[in-house]
Amino acid sequence: MIKVRPRGNESVQQMLKRFKRLCMREGLTRDIKRTSYYEKPSERRRRKARKSARRPLVAPR
């Protein structure tokens, strides 16, 4: 769970900005957007295949 505590004279807007930044770093916003609508199993497989194709192969040493 992400918690944001106020720092000194920090305003609510600054705290909210920091909270949103932490959520993005944790990948929380990406998960929420992905699960906000139904994704067919075939689309899920296609998305995972595209993601793995983008990842460069690391040569073994």
Protein Blocks (a to p, Z undefined) as FASTA:
>chain_A
ZZdddehjacfklmmmmmmmmmmmnommmmmmmmmpccdfklmmmmmmmmmmmpccdddZ
Z
